[in-house]
């Protein structure tokens, strides 16, 4: 492939392939390069109210809830999230719908026209492109999900009117380290002096509150609230209600800029949903749940949600994960709700092999679990098909989990057999 940029006439896929070639490393944390390009293209400061949403888990759900609230109140909402499940344009959405590919191509072409002499990573490039799209679409409120960490993430070039840290746990340890106290301050760095700083973590390290106080944030502690004091959502689990609490707290804190009636907030939270977050569909008479849980904290939250929604019912787990994640921690968190495992391959070099997955899961099974409950499957379709056959015989549900890649791999086959559109 030529190192020159594609033209505006070329498709988005061509642009995305090219983006992967123009920076020497995939992740290059720091703000100097991306801020320089943003300034050159007049993408800073943002004149539109902007909320930054960081945290280990719960970011996407919180953005979805904020989108639902502000859209219900009549505002035009731009939301940038990552990664996507099926199509890149899921990352850049206006009023809950992904934007058209042509709008993304136009934005990427504009970024490229003002990029040099800096090089940008894929994420930095697309972050700027999202802001360009939202400016063109004249959105009333902007929601940006932090990609990794916070302090050095590309989204942190903008001064948010409100910042949210949904949760704090281990993930991306190669970049953030394994000290949760340090991770907490990295995430807290998306806050701004004298601006609302919402925290949803129930048990945050002391370093988080200390950092907020030291830097003059308006600390709003949602994590400390009792479950009964948190908003009611479509999913009754504690972590989703804390996410809803974060969204409501942010909206309340910005009432002077973006007024929303209390009854609108409550109704929107009851209707908000997000693909791949305890998403349920019926496939050939079987309940299939999709959840992107890809780290131990996320898997623990998934298991708790399963128990709160489905009680003691166990499940057939279609499972795959990336080898650079704590796969053992994820599997161990899901083992108490798993009846049988169907390990599938993923089409990415980062994926853990099926053989390694099977060996890992078998090693985690409790003493009374039959060794035959772990199956090696040759494809995502084969894994789902086997799980559905066994689920119909046993009368229990299927869970698809382990990563965004897992959901993407299985979703197309499930949608083709779904009793309703997925």
N, C-alpha and C positions, 0 to 999 in steps of 0.2 A: 504494500500500500504506500502511495506517495505521502510524504510528510506535509504536503501543502493541504490547507483546509478544504473541505468539500464546498461546493457552491450552494447557494440558497435553493437551487432547483433539485438538489440531491435529497434523498429521503433521510428521515431522522436516524434510522439504523446506521447509515453510513457515517453520520456525524458522531454518533456514540462510539462506533468502532474507532474512529479517528482520535477522539478524546483520550482513549486509553494509550495512545502512542506519544503524546506531546510532553509528558512530564516523566522524569526518570524513575520516580517511585509512586506507588498507588496512594499511599498515605504520607503526607508531608506536613505535619502539624505546625501551625504558625499563621499569623495574620498579616504580615507585612506585604507579601506578594498579592494576595487577594484584595487587601484594602487599597493598595496602589491602583489596581485595575478598577475597582469600584469607584474610587475618586475620579479617575480619568474619564469614566463613563457617566459621571453624575448620578451614581446609584447610592450615594451617601450624602447627607443623612436621610433616612426615610422620613418623609413628612406624614406618612400614614401611621396611625397607631399600630404598634407591633408587639407581639407577645412571643417570647422565646420559651420553648418547652424542652427542658433537659431531663436527665434521669436515666437510670439503668433500664428500667422497664416501665411501661405505662405511657410513654410519650405519645405514641400513635393514637391510643384510645383517648387521651386527654385532648389532643388536637381535634379528633373527630367530634368530641363533645362540645368543644368551643365552636367548631364550625356549625354544628347543629343549633347552638344557642344564638349565635349572631345572625345566621341565615334566617332563623325563625323570627328574629327581631327586625328583619328587613334590610340588613346590611349585606353588601357584597363582600365575600370572604375569600381571601387568597390563602391557601395552605400548602406549605412545602414540607414533605415528609420523605423518609427513606428507611430501608430500601423499598422497592416495589415488589409485587408478587407476580403479576402477569405482564404488564406493559410499563415501560419507563414513564409514560405520561401520568401514571398514578401519582407520581411524586409531586406534580405541579397541578393543583386542583383549584378551581374557582367554584364556590358554592357547592362543594361536595362532588363535583364532576371533573374528571381529568380534562385538561385543556387539549385542544387539537394539536396534532403533530406539527402543522405548519407554524403555529405560534411558537413552539419550542425551537424549531429550526431558525426562525427569524431572530429569536433571542440569542441563540448560540452564535449566529452570524454577526450580530451586533457586538457580542462579547469578544469574538475573535478580532473584529476590526479595531478594537481598542486595547487588546491584550498585551502586545509586545511593548517592551522587551521581556516582561515577566512570562514565566510558564506557570500553568495552573494544573492542579490535579483534577480528575474527573469530577469529584465532589465539589471542589471550589468553583469550577466552571459552571456546573449545573445550579449551584446555589445562586450565583450572580444571574444566571439565566432566569431563574424563578422570580427574582426581584424585578427583572426587566419585564417579564410577562405580566406580573401584578400591576406594575406601573401603567403598562399599555391598557390593561383591562380596567384600570381606575378603581381598584378595590378599596373598600372603606376600612378594612382591618386586615392585618397580615399575621399569620401564624407560622412560625418557623421552628421545625423540630431540629434540635441539635443532633449532629451526626455522631460525634465521638467526644466524650469528655465534656468540654465546655469552654474553658479558658482559651484554648488555641483552636477551637473549631471555627470553620469559616463563617458560620451563622453569627458568631459573636462580634463581627465587625460593626453591627448595627446596635444602637443604644435602644434597648427595648423599654417600652412604657411599663411593662410588667414581665417578670421572669418566674418560671416554675421549675422546680426540681421535684419530679414525681416520686423518685425512689433512689436509694443508694445501695449498690451491691457490687460484687466483683463481676467484671466482664472486660474484654479488650485488655487483658492484663499485660500483653506485650507492649502496649502503649501507655497504659495508665498505672501500671504497677499493681501490687497486691495489698497495699495499705489502704484500707477503707477510709481512714481519716484523711489521707491525702486525696483520694478519689473524690471525697465529699467536697473538698475545697476547690478542686478542679471544676467540678460541676457548678459549685456556687458562684464561680467567677462570671457567670452570665448575668448576675444581678447588677443593679446600678444604684448608686447613692440616691437616697430619698425617693426611690421607686419601690412599688410592691414586689416582694420576693416571697413566693408561695412554696411551701415545702410539704410534700405528701408522705414522706417516709415516716413510718410509725416509730422507728427507733434509730434516728440519725446519730452519727458520731458527734461528739461535743464540738468537734472542729467546725461543723457546718454553722451552728448558731454563733460561734465565736467569730467566724469569718464574716457573717452577715452583720454582726454588731460592729466589728472593726471597720467595715466599709460603709456603714451607715444605711443599710437596706431597711425597708419597712417589712419586718419579718412577720409572715402570716403562717402559723403552724397548723396546718390541716391534719397532719399525721397524729397530733396529740388528741384529736377529737374522738369521742366515743362513736361507735358505729351508728348508734341511734340518732346521732346529731348530723350524720352525713346524708347527702341527697340519695334518693331512691333511683336506681337505674334499671335497665332491662335485664342486667345480670346482677344477682344479689350478693356476690362475693365481696369481701371486705376491701380487697385491693381495687376493684372497679369502683366501689363507692368512694374510696379515697381519691381515685382519679377524678371522679365527678365532683368531689369536694374541692379539688384543686381548680377545676374549670370554673366552678361557681365562685370561688374566692377571687379568681382573677377578674371575672366579669363584674363582681361587686366592687372590686378595687378601682375599676375603670368606668364606673357609672357616670362620672363627671365628663368623660370623653365620649363614651358609647353607651348611652342609657338603654337598659333592658328591663322590662317588667319582671317581677318575681315569678308570676305565673307562666311567663314565656320560658324562663330558665327551667322550671320544673318540668314542663311538658316536653321541652327539647331533650332533656336528659333521659326521659323515659323512652324516647324514640331513637336516640343515637346508637349507631352500630358501626363496626369497622370490619372489613374482610380479614379473616385470619386471626381474629381475637374472639375465641370461643364462639365461632361462627357455626351455626347448625343448619344443615340441610337434610332432606330425606332422599336417600338414594335406593331405589328399588325396594322401598319399604323399610330401610334401615336408617336409623339416625346416625349421621356422620358429622363429627365435630372437628373443625379446623382450628388449630392454634399455633402461632409461630414461636412459641416458647423455645428459646435457644440457649438459655443459661440457667443455672440451678435456681436462682431466685424466681425467674419467670416460670419454670416448671413447677416449683412449689406453689406459686399462685394459681397455676392451671389446675393442679391437683386439688387445691382448696376450693376452687370454683366448681370443679366436677362434683365434689362431695356436697357443696351447697346447692347445686342445681339438680343433681341426679341421685343424691343420697349414697347408699352403699353399693349401687350398681357398678360393676367393674367394666372394663372395655377391652376391645381388640385394638392394639396400638400399631398403626403404620408409622414406621420410625426411620429417620435418617438424620444425620447431623454433620456438621463441618468438623474436620479433625483438629482445627485450631481453637475449638471451644472445649469447655469442661463437659465432655459428653457423658462421662461417668456420673457427674453430679446431676445432669439433666435426667438420665435414665433412672438413677436412684430415687429422684423425687417423684417420678411417674410410676415406679414399680408397685406402690401400694394400690393403685387403681387399675393396674394392667392385668388382664386375664391371659392374653396371648400377645406376642410381639411378631411383627412382620417387617423385617429389616430390608430396606430397598436401596438401590444405588442412586446417586445423584450425578448429573452431568456437569461436574465442576472439579477441577484439580484439588480444591480444598476439602472435598468430601472424604469422610472416613469410609473405608471399604466395607462392603457387606460382611465379609468374613470377620473383620475386626469388630464390627458392631455386634455381630452374633456372639463372639467370644466375650465381649465386654458385658453385654446384657446377661448372658448366662452366669457370669461370675457374680452378678449382683442379686440374682434370684434368692429369695428366702428358702430355707431348708424344706418347706412343705410345698414349694412350687415345682411342678414337673419340668424336667429338662426339655421335654418336647414342646414347651410353650414358646420357644423362640424359633422363628422360621427365616431362612435366607431366601430372598425373592430376587428373580433375575431382572425385574423392572418395577417401576412405580405402578404400572397397570396391573402387573401380576400380583403385587402386594395388596393393592386395593381389592382386586377380585377375590383373592383368597380370604381376606378379612371379611368381605361382604358375605361370602358363602358361609363361613363359620358364624358370623353374627346372626344370620337368618336362622341357623340351627339352634343357637344358644339364646336368642332373643335379647342380646345386649348390644350396645352401641359400638361404633368405631370411632377412634380418635386418631387424627393425623397430626403429627407434631414433630418438633426437632429443629426446624429452621424455616426461614422464608423459602429456601430452595425446596424443602420438602413439600410445603403447601403448593408451590408452583408446579412441582412435578406431578402431584396427585390430582390437583384441582380440575384439570381439563378432562380427565377420565371420569371423575365424579360428576362433573357438570353434564357430560354426555348421557349419563344414566339417571340424572336427578329427576325426582318426581315433580319438581318445580325448577325454574331457572335459578342457577347458582349465581 
